[in-house]
C-alpha cells in the first residue's frame, strides 16, 4: 500500500481526526460558512446512548452530524457505533446526497469528504490543493530549516514533490505530526481554509450537488448542523440492551432531563424502510 492509500485508510478507520490530517490528504471541508445552508426537516440519525447524550449537547450548534432520509439494512445496525436509538431531527444542511457520502469527522466537529470516494472532488478540489500545499511548504521557514538540518544526516536528501503530485508524501506528514510547532499547524490550517474557500465557488457547489444527486445508493446522507431533536425511538430486536432494566432507566432519565420527546419503540427492520420522499416514516406516538 502506498502512502496516499495508507493515509486515506488511516483517516477512514477512525471516527475523528485532526484537521491537518484531513488537509494533507486533500479532503474537502464541509464548513457551513463555505456553503449555502439549506433548511431540512424529517431526517434521521442512529446512535447509541453515549452518542445520544452528545447529540443532545450539540443542538443548535455548528457541529455536524451525518443523517439520512432513506434507510438501509446496513445503516440500521450503525456504521460507527451500534445503533440503539433512532433520532428524528430538523436543521440545516450544506450538502444533500442520494448516496452515502462516507463523510469523515474532524475533532472540531466539522465533516469532510474523502477525495478518493468522489472523482469530482479529486479533479476540481484536491488536485488543485496539492500544488498550493507544496508551495506553502516551500515558503515556510520552519519546514525549510527542518529539511536543512535533516539533510545533514539523511542518507538521501529530501526533495519536494513535483507540482503535479497528487499527494504530499510521508516526509511532510511525519514532520507535521512529530516536529511541527503549534504555530506551524495553525498557519497551515488557516492557509488551507483560505485556499479552500477560493475553490469552493457557487459553480463548484452547484456541480457537486448535481453529481451527488445524480447517483443512487442503498441509503443517502445529509450533513446536518444547527439541528434540533424532534423525537427518539428505542431500537428493538434480539440484540437490544433496552431489555436490561438499568439500561432503560438511564436512557429514560436522559430524555426526561433534556425534555426530549419519546416516540416509542421501533423494530430495527423498519429503519431500513424509512424513505421520507415516499412519506415512509415512523410515527411518533402521542
N, C-alpha and C positions, 0 to 999 in steps of 0.2 A: 504494500500500500504506500503510495507516495504521500508527501507531507500535506498536499492540498486535501486529499481524501481523508487523511488521518485527522486533520483539524476539523473538517466538516462532521465526521463521525463522532469526534470527541465532544463537540458542542451539542450535537443531536442527542448524545447519550445521557445528558443531564437536563434537569428541568429549569435550571437557572445558571447563567454565566455572566461574566463581567462584560461591560460594554466593549472594551478594547479587543476582547476575543472575537466578538461578532464582527467587529470592524476589520480585523486582519484577514478574515475570511470573506470580506466583501459583501456582507449581508445588508439588506435594505431595512432601515429603521422605520417603524410604523408609528412614529410620534404623531400625536393628534395635531400639533401645530404645523406639521408638514402637509396635512391632507384636509379636505373638506370633511367636516363632522356631520354625519347623517343620522337623524333620529331613527331608532328602530324599536319595535315592541315585539313581545311574544317570541323571545329567543330563550334557549335553554343551555344549561351547563350541568355536568355531572361531577360530583366530587365526593370526598369522604368527610367525616366530622371535623377533622383538623382543617381541611381546605375550606369547609363551610364557615368556620369561625373566622378565617382570614377574609373570606369573601364579604362577610358582614362588615368588617372594618374598612374594606376598600370601596364601599359605596360612595358615590358622588365624588370620586377622585379620578385622576388621570391614569391611574394604574389600569393595565389592560388585561382582559381575560379572553380566552377562546370560547366562543359559544356556537350554537348550531340551531338551525330551524328545520333541518332534515336529519333524522336519526339513522343509526345503523346498529347492527348486532355488535360489531367491534367497539363502537363508541359507547354502547350501553354498559359495557363492562369497565370502562375507564381507560384512558390512554396513558396516563401517568400514575394516578392513584386509583385504587379500587373504587368503583362507583357505588356509593351507598346512599347518596342523596341526589335527587333531581331538583334543580333550581330554575324557576322561571324569572326572567328579568326584562327590563327595558332600559335603554340608554342611548349612547351614540356610538357610531362605528366609523372607522376610517376606511375599512375595506370589507366588502361582502363578496363571497365566492361560492360557486356551485361545487367546488371541490374542497377536500381537506387541505388546508394550506401548510400544515405542519409548522406553524409559527413557533419560534423559539423565544423563551423569556429571559431577559437580562435582569440583573439584580435590582435595578431601579424600577422594575415593574412595567417596562415597555416591551413590546413584542417585535420580533424581527423575522424577515423572510429569508430563507436559505436560497442563495442563488442557484445551487445545483438542482434544486427541485423545480425551478421556474426559468426556462430558457429566455423569456422576455427580460427578466431581471438581470440575468448574466450578460446579455448583449447590451442593454440600454442603461445599466447601472454599474454592475460590478466591473465589467471590462473597462469602464471609464474611470472608475475609482482607483484601480490598482496603479496606473501611471501617476496619478496625483499623490498617492501614498508614497511611492518611490521617490518622487521629487521632494516630498516633505522630509523623508529620511535623509536625503542628500543635502538638505539645507539646515538640518538640525545639529547644532554644535555638540550637544550631549551624545548623540549617536555617533557622530563623526569622531569624537575623541575616544569613544569606546572602541570603535573599529581600529583606530590608530594604535591604541595600546594593545588590543587583542592581536593585531597583525604582527607585533614584535615577536610573539612566541608561537603564532599559528603555523602549522605545517603548510597550509595553503592560504595565502592572503585572501581576505574576503573581497568579493566583487558584487556590486549592486546588480539586481535582476535587470534584464532588458526592459525598456518602457512597455513593450508589448506583453510582458509576463502576465499570466492570469492568476498568480498568487505571489506572496512575498517571500516565502521560504522559512525554514526552521530557524535560521540565524536571527532574523528580525523578531520572530515570535519569542525565541529564547531570551533575547535582550529585553523586550518589553516585560516579559514575565518575571525575570530574575534580576535584572540590573537597572532598569529604567527608574528614574525618580518619580515621585508623585507629580511634580510639575510637568515632566515629560508626558505622563499619561493624561493629565488634564489638558495640556496643549494639543495632544494628538486627538483626543475625543472632541475638543472644540473644533479643530481643523476638519475632522471627518464630518461632523454635523453641518458645518458651514458649507462644505462641498456637496454633501448630500442634498441640502436644501436647494442648491442651484440645479441639481439634476432632476429633482422631483418637481417637475413643471406641471401645469394643468394638462398639457398634452400627454405627458408620461402617465399621469394618474388616470386619465380617460382611457388610454390604450391598455394599461394594465388591468383596469376593471373589465374592459371588454374581453380581454384574453381569459380572465378568470371566470367570467360568467358564460363563456362560450364552451366550457368544458363541463363534464359531469363526473361525479364520484358517488360512492355509496352514501356518504354524508357530506354536508357542506361545512364551512367555517365562517364565522362572523366575529371579527376582532372588536370587542366591546370595551368602552370606558365610560366614565361618568354615569354609572349604572345604578339602578335601584332594584332591589329584590321584590318581586311581586308575590311569590309563594314558593313553598317547598313540599316535596313528597319524600317519603321513605321508600327506598327501592327494596322490594321484597323478592326473594327466591330462596332456594335451599341454602345459599351461602350467606344470607343476610345476618348481620350481627344485631339487628334490632329485635331478634328473638331473645337476646340477652337483656334482662330487665334493667340492669345497671347501665348498659349502653343506651338503651332507650330513654331512661330517666335523664341522663346527662344531655342528650340531644333535646329533649323536651324542655329542660331548663334553659338551654341556649336560645331556642326560638322564643321562649317567653321573655327572656331577659331583653332581647333586642326587638320584641314585638313584631316578629316575622309571622306572616300568615301560614298556618299549617294546612295543607291541602289534602292530606290523607296518605294512603299507601298506593304504590304503583308497581305492577309486575315488571320485571326487567325486560321481558319480551316486548312490552308495549312501547318502550323507549325507542326501539328500532323502527317503530311505525310512525313516529312523530314526523309530520310534514305540514308546516304552517301554511304553505302555499295551497295545499289541498284542504286546509282547515281541519287537519287531523292532529288534534292536540289533547292532552289530558285535561279534564275538567276539575277545577278546584271546588271541593265541597264547601258548602256554606257554613 
